[in-house]
Amino acid sequence: MKRKLFAEWLGTFFLLATVVGSGIMAERLAGGNIAIALLGNTIPTGSILVVLILVFGPISGAHFNPAVTLAFAIRREIAVRDSVLYVLVQVLGGISGVLIAHVMFDNALIDPSTTVRAGLGQWVGEFVATFGLIGTILGCLKARPEAVPFAVGLYITAAYWFTSSTSFANPAVTIARGFSNTFAGIQPDNIAAFIAVQLFAAVLATVVFNWLLDARAEAE
């Protein structure tokens, strides 16, 4: 369990270092072009997810996301106690990743975001992003487990662009990005609503895809 928890911490650390670090770099180099900045944030995020899942998947399952951990807890593939520990280290790893990104780019260590991400459109975007992410994982685990790293990376890359929220789809990521007043940030007051929508989407997606992928139902 110690190895699993450290893997979840380290994986989430690198995920947030990439999300925030690439966001800072992209914004600085884009010359005010938000589309280019978003592209510069998207490609590293999708790419690092493939790498992290390939590296840490055999150790911890490579959740890096409380919504994913919740889905596996519902499926009884991780114990409740272990899932709570997973979530704790994911949140801590995410915050650590933000802090190291700030150090690398000479930003204030803790700089709460002022970027407003609220309203129906943003919440629907997060619902769609999280529902699709859980569906991607569960569907690939059923049909082609070896494809999960690539499918997740590609899904998040796409969801950055087709969802209004730019696809946080992860409560640990959401909390951590509240500490960063950069391109990837979210105002702390907006975090709770994002997380509520993400967890609701994760529960619903788990129920729906458990039904869709049920071998007994297929036989009926």
C-alpha positions as CSV (number, residue, x, y, z in Angstrom):
1,M,0.0,0.0,0.0
2,K,2.9,2.4,0.7
3,R,4.1,1.9,-2.9
4,K,0.6,2.4,-4.3
5,L,0.1,5.6,-2.3
6,F,3.5,7.0,-3.3
7,A,2.7,6.2,-6.9
8,E,-0.6,8.0,-6.7
9,W,1.1,11.0,-5.1
10,L,4.0,11.1,-7.6
11,G,1.7,10.6,-10.6
12,T,-0.7,13.4,-9.5
13,F,2.4,15.6,-8.8
14,F,3.7,15.2,-12.3
15,L,0.2,15.6,-13.8
16,L,-0.3,19.0,-12.1
17,A,3.2,20.1,-12.7
18,T,2.5,19.5,-16.4
19,V,-0.9,21.1,-16.4
20,V,0.2,24.3,-14.6
21,G,3.7,24.4,-16.0
22,S,2.6,24.1,-19.6
23,G,-0.1,26.6,-19.0
24,I,2.4,29.2,-17.8
25,M,4.8,28.4,-20.6
26,A,2.0,28.5,-23.2
27,E,0.6,31.8,-22.0
28,R,4.0,33.4,-22.0
29,L,4.8,32.2,-25.5
30,A,1.4,32.7,-27.2
31,G,1.6,36.4,-27.5
32,G,-1.9,36.9,-26.3
33,N,-3.4,34.3,-28.6
34,I,-5.7,32.3,-26.3
35,A,-6.2,29.5,-28.8
36,I,-2.5,28.9,-29.2
37,A,-2.1,29.0,-25.4
38,L,-4.8,26.4,-25.0
39,L,-3.2,24.2,-27.6
40,G,0.1,24.6,-25.8
41,N,-1.6,23.5,-22.6
42,T,-3.6,20.7,-24.2
43,I,-0.9,18.7,-25.9
44,P,1.4,18.3,-22.9
45,T,-1.5,17.3,-20.6
46,G,-2.8,14.6,-22.9
47,S,0.8,13.4,-23.5
48,I,1.8,13.2,-19.8
49,L,-1.4,11.2,-19.0
50,V,-0.3,8.5,-21.5
51,V,3.2,8.4,-19.9
52,L,2.0,8.4,-16.3
53,I,-0.6,5.7,-16.8
54,L,1.9,3.5,-18.6
55,V,4.4,4.0,-15.8
56,F,2.2,3.9,-12.7
57,G,-0.7,1.7,-13.9
58,P,1.0,-1.6,-12.9
59,I,1.7,-0.2,-9.4
60,S,-1.4,1.7,-8.2
61,G,-3.8,1.5,-11.1
62,A,-2.9,5.1,-12.0
63,H,-6.0,6.8,-10.8
64,F,-4.6,10.3,-10.1
65,N,-8.2,11.4,-9.8
66,P,-10.7,11.0,-6.9
67,A,-13.5,10.6,-9.5
68,V,-11.8,7.6,-10.9
69,T,-11.1,6.2,-7.4
70,L,-14.8,6.7,-6.6
71,A,-15.8,4.7,-9.7
72,F,-13.6,1.8,-8.7
73,A,-14.9,2.0,-5.1
74,I,-18.5,1.7,-6.4
75,R,-17.4,-1.3,-8.5
76,R,-15.8,-2.7,-5.3
77,E,-12.4,-2.9,-7.0
78,I,-10.8,-0.8,-4.2
79,A,-11.6,-0.9,-0.5
80,V,-13.2,2.2,1.1
81,R,-10.3,2.8,3.4
82,D,-7.8,2.5,0.6
83,S,-9.9,4.8,-1.6
84,V,-9.9,7.5,1.1
85,L,-6.1,7.2,1.3
86,Y,-5.8,7.4,-2.5
87,V,-7.9,10.6,-2.6
88,L,-5.8,12.2,0.2
89,V,-2.5,11.6,-1.6
90,Q,-3.9,12.6,-4.9
91,V,-4.9,16.0,-3.5
92,L,-1.6,16.5,-1.8
93,G,0.3,15.4,-4.9
94,G,-1.7,17.8,-7.0
95,I,-1.0,20.8,-4.7
96,S,2.7,19.8,-4.7
97,G,2.8,19.7,-8.5
98,V,1.3,23.3,-8.6
99,L,3.9,24.5,-6.1
100,I,6.8,23.1,-8.1
101,A,5.5,24.6,-11.3
102,H,5.4,28.0,-9.6
103,V,9.0,27.5,-8.4
104,M,10.1,26.5,-11.9
105,F,8.6,29.6,-13.5
106,D,9.4,32.1,-10.7
107,N,5.8,32.6,-9.7
108,A,4.6,33.3,-6.2
109,L,4.5,29.9,-4.4
110,I,0.9,30.2,-3.4
111,D,-1.2,32.5,-5.6
112,P,-4.9,31.8,-5.5
113,S,-6.6,32.0,-8.8
114,T,-8.9,34.8,-9.8
115,T,-10.2,33.0,-12.9
116,V,-14.0,32.7,-12.7
117,R,-15.3,29.3,-13.8
118,A,-18.9,29.2,-12.9
119,G,-22.4,29.0,-14.4
120,L,-24.5,26.4,-16.1
121,G,-22.3,26.1,-19.2
122,Q,-19.2,25.4,-17.1
123,W,-20.9,22.9,-14.9
124,V,-22.4,21.0,-17.8
125,G,-19.0,21.0,-19.4
126,E,-17.5,19.4,-16.3
127,F,-20.3,16.9,-16.2
128,V,-19.7,15.9,-19.8
129,A,-16.0,15.8,-19.4
130,T,-16.1,13.6,-16.3
131,F,-18.8,11.3,-17.6
132,G,-16.8,10.7,-20.7
133,L,-13.6,10.1,-18.9
134,I,-15.1,7.4,-16.7
135,G,-16.8,5.9,-19.7
136,T,-13.5,5.8,-21.6
137,I,-11.7,4.1,-18.8
138,L,-14.4,1.5,-18.0
139,G,-15.1,0.8,-21.7
140,C,-11.4,0.2,-22.5
141,L,-10.9,-1.9,-19.4
142,K,-13.6,-4.2,-20.7
143,A,-12.5,-4.4,-24.3
144,R,-8.8,-3.5,-24.5
145,P,-7.1,-2.8,-21.2
146,E,-3.8,-2.1,-22.9
147,A,-5.4,0.8,-24.7
148,V,-6.4,2.7,-21.5
149,P,-3.3,5.0,-21.4
150,F,-3.7,6.2,-25.0
151,A,-7.5,6.4,-24.8
152,V,-7.4,8.6,-21.7
153,G,-4.7,10.8,-23.1
154,L,-6.6,11.3,-26.3
155,Y,-9.9,11.8,-24.6
156,I,-8.6,14.6,-22.3
157,T,-6.8,16.2,-25.3
158,A,-10.2,16.3,-27.2
159,A,-12.2,17.3,-24.1
160,Y,-10.0,20.3,-23.5
161,W,-11.5,21.7,-26.8
162,F,-15.0,20.4,-26.9
163,T,-16.1,21.2,-23.3
164,S,-16.8,24.7,-22.1
165,S,-14.8,24.1,-18.9
166,T,-11.7,22.8,-20.7
167,S,-12.2,19.5,-19.0
168,F,-10.8,19.5,-15.4
169,A,-12.7,16.2,-14.9
170,N,-10.8,15.6,-11.6
171,P,-11.4,16.9,-8.1
172,A,-7.8,16.8,-7.1
173,V,-6.8,18.8,-10.2
174,T,-9.6,21.2,-9.5
175,I,-8.4,21.8,-5.9
176,A,-4.8,22.2,-6.9
177,R,-5.5,24.6,-9.7
178,G,-7.2,26.9,-7.2
179,F,-3.8,27.7,-5.9
180,S,-2.5,29.0,-9.2
181,N,-3.4,32.4,-10.6
182,T,-2.2,31.3,-14.1
183,F,-3.7,30.2,-17.4
184,A,-4.9,26.9,-15.8
185,G,-6.4,28.4,-12.6
186,I,-9.8,28.4,-11.1
187,Q,-11.1,30.8,-8.5
188,P,-11.3,29.0,-5.1
189,D,-15.0,30.0,-4.7
190,N,-15.8,28.0,-7.8
191,I,-14.1,24.8,-6.8
192,A,-16.9,23.2,-4.7
193,A,-19.5,23.3,-7.5
194,F,-17.0,21.8,-10.0
195,I,-16.2,19.0,-7.6
196,A,-19.9,18.3,-6.9
197,V,-20.6,18.0,-10.6
198,Q,-17.5,15.8,-11.2
199,L,-18.5,13.4,-8.5
200,F,-22.1,13.2,-9.6
201,A,-21.0,12.5,-13.2
202,A,-18.6,9.8,-12.0
203,V,-21.3,8.0,-10.1
204,L,-23.8,8.2,-13.0
205,A,-21.2,7.1,-15.5
206,T,-20.2,4.2,-13.4
207,V,-23.8,3.0,-13.1
208,V,-24.5,3.5,-16.8
209,F,-21.3,1.8,-18.0
210,N,-21.6,-1.1,-15.6
211,W,-25.0,-1.7,-17.2
212,L,-23.8,-1.2,-20.7
213,L,-20.8,-3.6,-20.2
214,D,-22.7,-6.2,-18.2
215,A,-22.0,-9.6,-19.8
216,R,-25.2,-11.0,-18.4
217,A,-27.3,-8.3,-19.9
218,E,-25.6,-8.9,-23.3
219,A,-26.7,-12.4,-23.1
220,E,-30.3,-11.5,-22.5
